Amino acid sequence: MVVLRAGLCPGLTEDMIQLLRANGIRTVVDFVSSDLEDVAQKCSLSYKALVAVRRVLLAQFSAFPANGADLYEELKSSTAILPTGSPSLDQLLDSGLYTGEVTELMGAPGSGKTQVSLGIAASVSLGLKQHVLFLDSTGGFTASRLYQMLQAQTEDEEEQARQVLGRLRLSFVLQLEALQRIQVVRVFNIYELLSALQELRDRLSQQVVSSTGPLKMVLLDSVSAVIYPLLGGRQSEGLALMMQLSRELKMLAREFSLAVVVTNQVTRDSSTGPLKPALGRSWSFVPSTRVLLESKEGSTQRAASLAKSPRQPTGMQVELDIG
Amino acid sequence: MQREVGTLPLAPALRARLAAAGFQTAQELLDTGPCGLSKEIGISREEALEALQVVRQECHGDAARPAGGSGATRKYTALELLEEEQSQGFIITFCSALDNILGGGVQLTKITEICGAPGVGKTQLCMQLAVDVQIPECFGGVAGEAVFIDTEGSFMVDRVVDIAAACVQHCHLIAEAQQEEDHQKALETFSLENILSHIYYFRCRDYTELLAQVYLLPEFLSEHSKVRLVVIDGIAFPFRHDFEDLSLRTRLLNGLAQQLIIIANDHRAAVVLTNQMTTRIGQSQSTLVPALGESWGHAATVRLILHWDNSQRLATLYKSPSQKESTIAYHITSRGFRDVQPPAVTHSTEGTELNPRKRPRAEEEKQ
């Protein structure tokens, strides 16, 4: 619903706009869908000028259909699969996190969502040497735990090459570099989150080669913490903002080939009902893959089950160790 | 700066009018100017000016951030955060087992929630922390001040006097043993009157007062920049009775949690909340779970549940981003929160068999 404005395209002058508006044509859609001969007569404008303007507006504002085969080729070349660092989780996700998609981790408090997301960030930064953006809205990001995980992961790699003493210093340097590749932004309400995503989009579209380098993953922990204060009651504003957020995340994932991971809470209908993911049905359409984490009594094992996936059968379950 | 109009913090009615008039990005709004805007959507010029100011602030906020940013931006690399965390202190609880499972003590910049049945020691722990936050740095503390928001009326000043006196005595003993200069200097300012005068006490009687108090807290903390601990004793109490609309309660609680996180983060303070327990009646048995519902469980970063095991008090770390789940035993003596002494030492335990829920008086002085 873009309003016709002078300078929107060459040939669209202020007088022309006033004349069009006097006849009820305010937006681009009105203009493009109206009968131009009629308009030319009523507004006493030249038919050729109107046709030229219409051509430019169509080129600017319409979407173009794409060939399915071309789309497939494009996807094959631009999608990457990022391993999460945990073989059982990779198995659940069909070999890893797909770029261009939004994946959701949900669970009760203490079930391990933050731990798993820290593990994923560590693995992508250390193993694949890609940059990661971590948006923290709960204050649960603990850099010392991340460092612990990095140490554990470099030790795994070191099992193979333990003889060389220089390796010890090298692994420390690798860990520091991995830490520098993870950028953390603390966003505590929805507007801060939206402006952080907008800023990310500007930065990526201008392709500023700064210290951030090639970004491959965006982790948001957690999405329900910023949206919950807005939902409920009789305000529908919360739903609108939630959908805006989902659109931003999906656009970022698709346009820049990023893997977006979000964590979500679980809630109950009544005090005895079963657990269900928070944020309701509208949000359930947003992520393409949903993983539910459940804790077991008194151990560091967690059960991860697939609640929604475009590629694997739902109901698959694996065990994760977040120790 | 193609920020969509829907993502700007404007009033919903205004946003609806802007959408109907066909505005899509913030740049279009700024180009139109206040007069054009007021004509297009039919609002007064002052309202248009206000709206444009908000938009300009948001957009310039976006532009200013890559240039290094002000204090409002919270962008860091993980390496910087690691260095910051390693230099941050903890607020000790004087019970070394509890400090161990918490990873050193109550962490700054995080929300810690303490849940427990009545009488298990939540308020005692809060009062202990309000005193411990003031321990000078040379003794291993953070040398901060404390804000105590009381909703249940369980704050007893005489008890705080006991706890503070024991703490001062403890520090004196350390200073005598180690004989260092800064210890002596610090001890001059670390006295009973000083401790009590640096605990700022607020009494809130219902949830509106509590919300208002938390709203005003950032201003208070900017004036008193040495505050390192905010205790809200009894966050469940004002929200549990007399609330018909449960979805409103969830919304208010979540908004409160976000505000507290912002306070904890911006002012580098630890926020400690106490919660009550409620019963969940399941298929075959009933369990005690923390009150205020499932969604509140996500609000706190660290969750500690205090419970009884016959006559022994236990603390379980239920949720933490960096520590494993574990359970330890603790003791509440006349000097405050302490470790459980090894069994050979305790003689005077006759009082405890009578009523395990009441703190035994007198005899536990010099063990």
Interface residues (C-beta under 8 A of the other chain):
Chain A: M1 V2 V3 R5 R26 T27 A108 P109 G110 T114 Q115 F134 S137 T138 G139 G140 F141 T142 A143 S144 R145 L146 Y147 Q148 L176 L179 Q180 R181 I182 Q183 V184 V185 R186 V187 F188 N189 Y191 L194 S195 Q198 E199 D202 R203 V208 S210 S222 S224 A225 V226 Y228 P229 L230 L231 G232 G233 Q235 E237 A240 L241 Q244 E248 Q265 V266 T267 R268 S271 T272 L275 A278 G298 T300 G323
Chain B: M1 Q2 R3 E4 G6 T7 L8 P9 P12 A19 A21 G22 F23 Q24 E28 E58 G61 D62 R65 P66 T73 R74 K75 Y76 T77 A78 L79 L81 L82 E84 E85 Q86 T109 K110 I111 D245 S247 L248 T250 R251 N254 G255 A257 Q258 I261 I262 A264 N265 R280 I281 G282 G293 E294 S295 G297 H298 A299 T301 R303 Y318 K319 P321 S322 K324 E325
